[in-house]
Amino acid sequence: MSGCLRRFSLALVLLASLLSPAIPAAQTGAPPVSLSALIDQTVAAFPRVTGDVVEVQGGRITLSAGRAAGVLPGLALEVYREGREIRHPRTGRVLGRAEDTQGRAIVESVFDGYSTARFEGGSVAPGDRVRTTPGKVRLVVVPLAGSGVKDTMLEAVVGELYDGLNRSGRFAVQLGEQVAPWLRQQGITPEVFLSGRGAADAARTFKLDNMVVVHVKLVERKPFMEVRLFTADRAEPALATAMFVPSTVKPVQPGRFSAADRAQAAAPERKPRSLLARLLGGDLESGKYSAGEASIPLVEIGRVDFVVISMDTAVAPGDRVPRVALTDGERLFVYRIEGSTLTPEWTFNARSLGQVFSVQLADLLGDGTLQVVANRFETRVGMTSVIVGLRDGKPTALVDQIDSILLAVDEKGTGVKQTLWAQPYHRDTFFSYGRVDTVSIRGGALVRERPAVVPDTFRATGAALVGLAGKGPRVLAYIDDHNRLRVASPTDELWASSSLVGGGMPKMEVFRMSERGGRSFFYTLEPIPLAIDLDGDGIQELIVPQNQIEGMLVVVYRGPTGLRLQQLNSGFEGLISGLGGFPNDSGGPPTLVAAVVRHKNVFKTAGTTQLIMTTPE
């Protein structure tokens, strides 16, 4: 064990050296003049315009607003009709007028005092009003790196634009990091994309109304940026410009955790209690790799002589005691974590109706106790999932033989999973893709409460709700059937990994009578990602096993310009079948728990499992 722990510590040191919180001076103030001009040009491409419809000729209308009002070809305007006055019942004061939206107008030709537009909608008549859509314009920044350009330089440039566009108050800015992997899949180079080829397809695929594409490359050995603004209603780029990256824009420190953006330079420095705190807080001095300087306190809290198929941890809201649930495919085990020791609490034999392939701890009854949600499968029957809890001090199946794949999620961000999703089992596809219901326990059965909004590609394995936006809405992270990690809110894809993740051990066999004598189909189930706030800033990070290579993990976190993924070689000689974690009530760093399996045979049916936990000094 000591060899594994030392390798894991060294891997965390190497990751920590990448996760420094230093903020370049260029990012703390206003953007350079040339970038400020670019931001102003982008704002000018979305003017605030009001006017009237003065003439209607078939599907063409003439508007009273023209070049002098800032109207541009391709500008989309809302067409509405004013109705009766709305008056205050006591004072009689006019509060406004009732409005009926008629459709929208796409400007085609612009003159000094008027413009003509194409009308799309129901009916329109002279005297109707037009205006730009109220509220902020949704704008997506798409970063693209050229050959030889480091990600840190691209991130610095995009960070300047991102901050400047946000400060303008005109835009709701998001990062379009998912576009770059899609372009590679489509065989579209950044240069081709800048010419406009593929822009409309990307906009449709990812539902992007407006895209600012930033391509940073090397010209004369200096970083050079090309920028295009594509909108849904303009055939040509609304903005096309290029410039050398200002010298004041410096590469960011790679791999910063989310708290780095809000680091307080004036705060007094204090020596962290452990290297784990250095890692998660970004205080590690890089280059100190000796065992004495870099060891993270880790302890083996348990070792079992069987393969742990799945594992989960949680703190019971009632007694505030952390617990571990695990399964060998036949039995469910629940232990209390007392210090660095596992104390057995109860065992439940769940094998009779199939093989258990995942366990989750959740407070589904709202009474402060934890239940075990166990997904169970039998080849010829299908899903026979079960929910087990304590009744009169004894483990009891609260709901049994459930024909759905169950996923417990932390919908409210309380730190404990309290909401249960159910995805019906489908014999042909195993998962009923995109179909999920929120359910609850009533009278010994699961009752459907409402549909859960998920992407069409969602499957209830290797998934979790995570607070990647802090106090903002929680987003759904899930591993798709191509082993890519995807983040969506709720159906709009926000990010997708280019690296393979997951790689669970359980493989479920489905026997179908589709041919003479039937045929077996196999489906791999994924480990559940761990969503946890690693650095105490209120924004969660995501830790996911990467079992395509033995002992690998990935950490997904929000950097200054969006989500980033960092691979981590844990050094464990085995597959990571489960990850868990829980916060420290004393305010220190969270505790992480890993189940590491070492197989004894080529069929991976026998082996041993170490349960390893981080501890404070």
C-alpha positions in Angstrom: 0.0 0.0 0.0 2.8 2.5 0.8 4.1 2.4 -2.7 0.6 3.2 -4.1 0.2 6.0 -1.7 3.6 7.6 -2.5 2.8 7.4 -6.2 -0.6 8.9 -5.6 0.9 11.7 -3.6 3.5 12.5 -6.3 0.7 12.6 -8.9 -1.2 15.0 -6.8 1.9 17.2 -6.4 2.4 17.3 -10.2 -1.3 18.3 -10.6 -1.0 20.9 -7.9 2.0 22.5 -9.7 -0.4 23.1 -12.6 -3.2 24.4 -10.3 -1.5 27.7 -9.2 -3.9 30.5 -8.3 -1.7 33.4 -9.5 -3.5 35.9 -11.6 -1.6 37.8 -14.3 -1.6 41.6 -13.8 -3.0 42.0 -17.3 -6.3 40.4 -16.3 -7.0 42.5 -13.2 -7.6 45.8 -15.0 -9.3 47.0 -18.2 -8.4 45.1 -21.4 -5.7 46.6 -23.7 -6.8 49.4 -26.1 -6.9 47.2 -29.2 -9.0 44.6 -27.4 -11.3 47.4 -26.1 -11.8 48.5 -29.6 -12.8 44.9 -30.6 -15.2 44.8 -27.7 -16.7 48.1 -28.8 -17.1 46.8 -32.3 -18.9 43.8 -31.0 -21.3 45.9 -29.0 -21.9 48.1 -32.0 -23.0 45.0 -34.0 -26.0 44.7 -31.7 -27.5 48.2 -31.5 -30.6 49.0 -29.5 -33.2 50.1 -32.0 -36.8 51.1 -31.9 -39.0 52.2 -34.8 -42.3 51.9 -36.7 -43.5 49.9 -39.6 -44.3 52.5 -42.2 -45.1 50.4 -45.3 -46.0 46.7 -46.0 -45.6 45.1 -49.4 -46.2 41.4 -49.2 -43.4 39.9 -47.1 -41.3 43.0 -47.2 -41.8 45.9 -44.8 -40.3 49.4 -44.5 -39.1 50.6 -41.1 -38.7 54.2 -39.9 -35.2 53.4 -38.4 -32.2 53.6 -40.7 -28.5 54.0 -40.7 -28.6 57.0 -38.4 -30.3 54.9 -35.7 -27.6 52.3 -35.9 -29.5 49.7 -38.0 -27.3 47.2 -39.8 -28.1 44.6 -42.5 -29.0 41.3 -40.9 -30.3 42.8 -37.6 -33.2 40.9 -36.2 -36.0 43.0 -34.7 -39.2 42.1 -32.8 -42.4 43.2 -34.4 -45.3 44.0 -32.0 -48.6 45.8 -32.0 -49.6 48.1 -29.2 -53.1 47.7 -27.8 -55.1 49.3 -25.0 -53.7 51.4 -22.3 -53.0 49.8 -18.9 -54.0 52.2 -16.1 -53.5 51.9 -12.3 -57.0 51.2 -10.8 -56.5 53.8 -8.0 -54.4 56.6 -9.4 -55.5 56.3 -13.0 -51.8 56.7 -14.1 -51.0 55.1 -17.4 -48.6 52.2 -16.8 -48.1 51.2 -20.4 -49.9 49.5 -23.2 -50.8 45.9 -23.9 -48.6 44.3 -26.6 -49.1 41.5 -29.0 -46.0 40.0 -30.7 -46.6 39.7 -34.5 -43.3 38.2 -35.6 -39.8 39.4 -36.4 -38.2 41.4 -39.1 -34.7 40.7 -40.6 -33.2 43.9 -42.0 -32.0 43.5 -45.6 -31.2 47.1 -46.9 -30.3 50.1 -44.9 -30.6 53.8 -45.9 -30.0 57.0 -43.9 -33.5 57.5 -42.7 -35.2 54.2 -43.2 -34.6 50.5 -43.8 -36.3 47.5 -45.5 -36.7 44.1 -43.9 -38.1 40.6 -44.5 -41.0 39.9 -42.2 -41.4 36.5 -40.6 -44.6 35.8 -38.6 -48.4 36.2 -38.6 -49.7 39.6 -39.7 -48.1 43.0 -39.9 -49.6 46.4 -40.7 -48.4 50.0 -40.9 -48.2 51.5 -37.4 -46.9 48.4 -35.8 -43.7 48.9 -33.7 -40.3 47.2 -34.0 -37.4 46.9 -31.5 -34.4 44.9 -30.7 -35.1 42.0 -28.3 -35.2 43.3 -24.7 -32.6 42.0 -22.3 -29.1 40.8 -22.9 -27.9 39.3 -26.1 -26.8 35.7 -25.8 -23.2 35.6 -27.1 -21.0 32.5 -27.2 -17.2 32.9 -27.4 -15.6 30.0 -29.3 -11.8 29.6 -28.6 -9.6 27.9 -31.3 -5.9 27.3 -31.0 -3.5 27.2 -33.9 -0.4 25.1 -34.2 2.3 26.1 -31.7 -0.1 28.2 -29.5 -0.3 27.1 -25.9 -3.6 26.7 -24.2 -2.5 29.2 -21.6 -2.1 32.0 -24.2 -5.5 31.2 -25.8 -7.1 31.2 -22.4 -5.6 34.6 -21.6 -6.9 36.2 -24.8 -10.3 34.7 -24.4 -10.4 35.7 -20.8 -9.8 39.4 -21.7 -12.6 39.3 -24.3 -14.9 37.3 -21.9 -14.5 39.9 -19.1 -14.7 42.9 -21.4 -17.9 41.6 -23.1 -19.5 40.9 -19.8 -18.6 44.4 -18.5 -20.3 46.0 -21.4 -23.6 45.0 -20.0 -25.0 44.1 -23.4 -24.3 40.4 -23.5 -24.9 37.2 -21.6 -21.6 35.6 -22.4 -20.9 31.8 -22.4 -17.9 29.7 -23.5 -18.4 27.5 -26.6 -15.6 25.0 -25.8 -17.7 22.2 -27.2 -17.4 23.6 -30.8 -13.6 22.8 -31.2 -14.0 19.0 -30.6 -17.0 19.0 -33.0 -14.9 20.8 -35.7 -12.2 18.1 -35.4 -14.8 15.4 -35.8 -16.2 17.2 -38.9 -12.7 17.6 -40.4 -13.1 21.4 -40.4 -9.9 23.4 -39.7 -10.0 26.8 -37.9 -9.1 28.6 -41.1 -12.0 27.0 -43.0 -14.3 27.8 -40.1 -13.3 31.4 -40.0 -14.3 31.7 -43.7 -17.9 30.7 -42.7 -18.0 27.1 -43.7 -19.6 25.1 -41.0 -20.7 28.2 -39.0 -24.4 27.7 -39.7 -24.1 23.9 -39.0 -22.4 24.6 -35.6 -25.0 27.2 -34.7 -27.8 24.7 -35.4 -26.1 21.8 -33.7 -25.4 23.7 -30.5 -28.2 26.2 -30.7 -25.9 29.2 -30.8 -27.5 32.5 -32.0 -24.3 34.5 -32.0 -20.7 33.3 -32.0 -17.5 35.2 -31.5 -14.8 32.9 -32.9 -11.3 33.6 -31.6 -8.5 31.9 -33.5 -5.0 32.5 -32.0 -2.0 31.4 -34.0 1.7 32.2 -34.4 2.7 34.8 -37.0 6.4 35.8 -37.1 6.7 33.9 -33.8 4.3 36.1 -32.1 0.7 35.3 -31.1 -1.8 36.6 -33.6 -5.6 36.6 -33.3 -8.3 36.4 -35.9 -11.9 37.2 -34.8 -15.2 36.6 -36.6 -18.7 37.4 -35.3 -21.3 35.1 -36.8 -25.0 35.6 -36.2 -28.0 33.4 -37.0 -29.6 36.0 -39.3 -26.6 37.2 -41.4 -25.0 35.3 -44.2 -21.7 37.0 -43.9 -19.7 37.6 -40.6 -21.0 40.7 -38.8 -17.5 41.4 -37.7 -14.1 40.3 -39.2 -10.8 41.6 -37.8 -7.3 40.4 -37.0 -4.4 41.8 -34.9 -1.3 40.7 -33.0 -2.1 39.8 -29.4 -1.2 42.9 -27.2 2.1 42.3 -25.3 0.3 43.1 -22.1 -1.7 39.9 -22.4 0.3 37.2 -20.7 -0.4 33.5 -20.6 -2.4 32.5 -17.5 -1.0 30.1 -15.0 -2.3 26.7 -16.3 -4.9 24.7 -14.5 -6.2 27.2 -12.0 -9.0 26.0 -9.8 -12.2 28.1 -9.7 -11.3 29.9 -6.5 -8.2 31.5 -8.2 -10.3 34.1 -9.9 -11.4 35.5 -6.6 -8.1 35.1 -4.7 -7.6 38.0 -2.3 -4.0 39.1 -2.5 -4.4 41.1 0.7 -5.4 38.1 2.7 -2.6 37.0 5.1 -0.8 33.9 4.1 -1.0 30.9 6.4 0.7 27.5 6.2 -1.8 24.9 5.1 -2.3 21.9 7.3 -1.5 19.3 4.7 -0.3 18.9 1.2 -4.0 18.2 0.2 -4.8 21.7 1.4 -1.9 23.0 -0.8 -3.2 21.1 -3.7 -6.8 22.3 -3.4 -5.9 25.8 -2.4 -3.1 26.2 -4.9 -0.4 27.0 -2.4 2.1 24.4 -3.4 5.6 25.4 -4.2 6.4 23.6 -7.4 9.5 21.5 -7.6 9.4 20.0 -4.1 8.9 16.4 -4.8 10.7 14.6 -2.0 8.6 12.3 0.1 9.0 14.5 3.1 7.8 17.7 1.3 5.1 16.2 -0.9 3.3 13.4 1.0 -0.4 13.8 1.2 -1.9 12.1 4.3 -3.6 9.0 3.0 -4.7 6.0 4.9 -6.1 2.6 4.0 -9.4 2.4 5.9 -10.3 -1.1 4.6 -9.3 -4.0 2.4 -11.7 -6.7 1.2 -11.0 -9.9 -0.6 -13.5 -9.4 -3.3 -14.0 -7.0 -6.2 -16.0 -3.9 -5.2 -18.3 -3.3 -8.2 -19.5 0.1 -7.0 -19.0 2.4 -4.0 -20.6 5.7 -2.6 -20.1 7.9 0.4 -22.4 10.4 2.1 -22.9 12.1 5.5 -26.3 11.3 7.0 -28.2 14.6 7.7 -29.5 13.2 10.9 -26.5 12.1 12.9 -23.8 13.8 10.7 -21.9 10.5 10.5 -20.2 9.7 7.2 -21.0 6.3 5.7 -19.7 4.1 2.9 -21.9 1.8 0.8 -20.3 -0.8 -1.5 -21.3 -4.0 -3.3 -19.7 -7.1 -4.6 -22.6 -7.7 -7.0 -24.4 -9.9 -4.6 -24.5 -8.1 -1.2 -24.9 -4.5 -0.1 -22.5 -3.4 2.7 -22.9 -0.2 4.7 -20.1 1.0 7.0 -19.7 4.1 9.3 -16.4 6.0 8.9 -15.2 6.7 12.4 -11.9 8.5 12.2 -9.9 6.4 9.8 -11.7 3.1 10.6 -14.6 1.4 8.9 -17.2 0.1 11.4 -19.8 -2.4 9.9 -23.4 -1.2 10.2 -25.4 -3.6 8.1 -25.3 -6.1 5.2 -28.1 -7.0 2.8 -28.2 -10.0 0.4 -29.5 -8.6 -2.9 -28.4 -11.3 -5.3 -31.6 -13.3 -5.6 -33.0 -11.3 -8.5 -29.9 -10.3 -10.5 -26.5 -8.7 -10.2 -26.1 -5.4 -8.5 -24.0 -3.0 -10.6 -24.2 0.3 -8.8 -24.9 1.6 -5.3 -25.8 5.2 -4.2 -26.4 6.6 -0.7 -29.4 9.0 -0.6 -31.9 10.5 1.9 -35.0 9.7 0.0 -37.4 9.7 2.9 -36.5 13.2 4.2 -36.0 11.9 7.7 -32.2 12.4 7.9 -31.3 8.7 7.4 -29.6 7.2 4.4 -31.0 4.6 2.1 -29.0 2.5 -0.5 -30.2 2.8 -4.1 -29.0 -0.4 -5.8 -29.4 -1.0 -9.5 -29.8 -4.7 -10.2 -30.0 -6.6 -13.5 -30.9 -10.1 -14.6 -30.0 -11.1 -18.2 -33.4 -12.6 -19.1 -35.6 -10.6 -16.9 -34.2 -7.1 -17.1 -33.9 -4.4 -14.4 -34.9 -5.5 -10.9 -33.5 -2.6 -8.9 -34.0 -2.2 -5.2 -34.0 0.5 -2.5 -32.8 -0.7 0.9 -33.1 1.2 4.2 -33.4 0.4 8.0 -36.7 -0.5 9.5 -36.8 -1.3 13.2 -33.0 -1.4 13.0 -32.9 -4.1 10.3 -32.1 -3.6 6.6 -35.3 -4.0 4.6 -36.2 -3.6 0.9 -38.3 -0.4 1.0 -39.1 -0.8 -2.8 -38.2 -4.0 -4.7 -38.1 -5.3 -8.3 -38.0 -1.8 -9.9 -37.9 -2.1 -13.7 -35.9 1.1 -14.2 -32.3 2.3 -13.9 -32.2 4.5 -10.8 -30.0 7.6 -10.3 -30.0 9.6 -7.0 -29.0 13.2 -7.6 -28.3 16.2 -5.4 -30.9 18.5 -7.0 -30.9 21.2 -4.4 -27.1 21.4 -3.7 -27.5 20.3 0.0 -24.5 17.9 -0.3 -26.7 14.9 0.1 -28.7 13.2 -2.8 -32.3 13.6 -2.0 -34.0 13.3 -5.4 -34.4 10.1 -7.3 -34.5 9.7 -11.1 -35.8 6.6 -13.0 -34.9 5.7 -16.6 -37.0 2.8 -17.9 -35.1 -0.2 -19.0 -35.4 -0.9 -22.7 -34.6 -4.4 -24.0 -33.3 -3.2 -27.4 -31.2 -0.3 -26.2 -30.8 -1.0 -22.5 -31.3 2.7 -21.8 -34.4 4.7 -22.8 -32.3 7.5 -24.1 -33.4 11.0 -23.0 -36.4 9.6 -21.0 -36.2 10.2 -17.3 -38.8 10.7 -14.5 -38.4 12.1 -11.0 -40.0 9.6 -8.6 -40.6 9.3 -4.9 -41.3 6.5 -2.4 -44.9 6.2 -1.4 -46.6 3.2 0.2 -43.8 0.7 -0.7 -43.7 1.8 -4.4 -42.2 4.4 -6.6 -44.6 7.1 -7.7 -43.9 9.3 -10.8 -43.8 13.0 -9.8 -42.7 14.8 -13.0 -40.5 14.4 -16.0 -36.8 15.3 -15.6 -35.5 17.4 -18.4 -32.3 15.8 -19.9 -30.6 15.6 -23.2 -31.7 13.1 -25.9 -28.4 11.3 -25.5 -28.6 10.9 -21.7 -28.4 7.5 -20.1 -28.6 7.0 -16.4 -25.1 5.7 -15.7 -22.0 7.7 -14.9 -24.0 10.8 -14.2 -24.4 13.5 -11.5 -25.8 16.9 -10.9 -22.9 19.4 -10.1 -22.7 23.0 -9.1 -20.2 24.1 -11.6 -21.7 27.6 -11.5 -21.6 28.1 -7.8 -25.0 29.5 -6.7 -26.3 29.3 -10.3 -28.4 26.4 -11.5 -26.9 22.9 -11.2 -25.9 21.3 -14.4 -25.9 17.6 -15.5 -22.6 15.9 -16.1 -22.8 12.4 -17.7 -20.7 9.9 -19.7 -22.2 9.2 -23.1 -22.0 5.9 -24.9 -18.7 7.0 -26.6 -17.1 7.5 -23.2 -17.1 11.3 -23.5 -18.0 13.4 -20.5 -20.7 15.9 -21.4 -22.1 18.8 -19.4 -25.6 20.1 -20.2 -28.1 22.6 -18.7 -30.7 21.3 -19.0 -30.7 20.1 -22.6 -28.3 22.6 -24.1 -24.8 21.1 -24.2 -22.3 23.4 -22.4 -19.1 21.3 -22.8 -17.8 18.0 -24.0 -14.5 16.3 -23.2 -12.2 15.3 -26.0 -10.6 12.7 -23.7 -12.2 9.3 -22.9 -13.4 8.9 -19.4 -15.2 6.3 -17.3 -14.8 2.8 -18.3 -16.7 0.8 -15.7 -16.2 -2.8 -14.9 -19.8 -4.1 -14.8 -20.9 -5.5 -18.2 -24.6 -6.4 -18.5 -25.6 -9.1 -20.9 -29.0 -8.8 -22.7 -30.2 -11.8 -24.5 -32.4 -11.1 -27.5 -34.3 -13.5 -29.8 -33.4 -11.4 -32.8 -31.8 -14.3 -34.7 -32.1 -18.1 -34.8 -31.2 -19.2 -31.3 -30.9 -15.7 -30.0 -27.9 -13.4 -29.5 -26.3 -11.7 -26.5 -25.6 -8.0 -26.4 -23.3 -6.4 -23.8 -23.5 -3.0 -22.2 -20.9 -1.4 -20.0 -22.1 0.6 -16.9 -20.1 3.7 -15.9 -18.8 4.8 -12.4 -20.6 7.7 -11.0 -18.6 11.0 -11.1 -17.8 12.7 -7.8 -19.1 16.3 -7.5 -17.4 18.1 -4.6 -16.1 21.6 -3.8 -12.4 21.0 -3.6 -11.2 24.5 -2.8 -14.0 26.0 -0.6 -15.2 28.7 -3.0 -18.7 27.4 -3.4 -18.1 26.1 -6.9 -17.9 22.3 -7.2 -15.4 20.4 -9.2 -15.9 17.0 -10.8 -13.6 13.9 -10.4 -14.1 11.1 -12.8 -12.2 7.7 -13.1 -10.5 7.2 -16.4 -10.1 3.5 -16.4 -9.1 3.2 -20.0 -5.6 3.5 -18.4 -5.1 1.8 -15.1 -5.1 4.2 -12.1 -6.0 7.4 -14.1 -8.4 10.1 -13.0 -9.6 13.4 -14.5 -10.5 16.6 -12.7 -13.0 18.9 -14.4 -13.1 22.4 -13.0 -14.1 25.9 -13.9 -11.1 28.1 -15.0 -11.2 31.8 -15.8 -12.7 31.1 -19.2 -14.8 28.0 -18.7 -14.5 24.3 -18.0 -11.1 22.6 -18.2 -10.1 19.0 -17.8 -6.9 17.8 -16.1 -5.7 14.2 -16.2 -4.2 12.8 -13.0 -2.2 9.6 -12.7 -3.1 8.4 -9.2 -0.3 5.8 -9.3 -2.7 3.0 -8.1 -2.0 -0.4 -9.6 -5.6 -1.2 -10.3 -8.9 0.1 -11.5 -10.8 2.8 -9.6 -14.3 1.4 -9.3 -15.7 4.1 -7.0 -15.1 7.6 -5.8 -16.6 9.3 -2.8 -16.2 12.4 -0.7 -17.7 14.6 1.9 -17.1 18.0 3.4 -15.2 18.6 6.6 -17.5 20.2 9.3 -14.5 22.0 10.8 -14.0 24.0 7.6 -10.9 22.1 6.3 -10.5 20.5 2.9 -13.0 17.7 2.0 -12.3 14.0 2.6 -11.9 11.9 -0.5 -12.4 8.1 -0.7 -11.4 5.8 -3.5 -12.0 2.1 -4.1 -9.1 0.5 -6.0 -9.5 -3.0 -7.4 -6.7 -5.4 -8.3 -7.9 -8.3 -10.3 -6.5 -11.8 -9.9 -7.7 -13.4 -13.2 -8.0 -12.4 -16.8 -11.8 -12.5 -16.6 -11.7 -9.8 -13.8 -14.1 -11.8 -11.7 -11.8 -12.2 -8.7 -9.6 -9.8 -6.9 -9.1 -7.6 -3.8 -10.1 -4.0 -3.2 -8.4 -1.3 -1.1 -10.5 1.6 0.3 -8.2 4.6 0.6 -9.1 7.9 2.3 -7.4 11.3 2.5 -6.9 12.6 6.1 -5.9 15.9 7.6 -2.6 16.2 9.3 
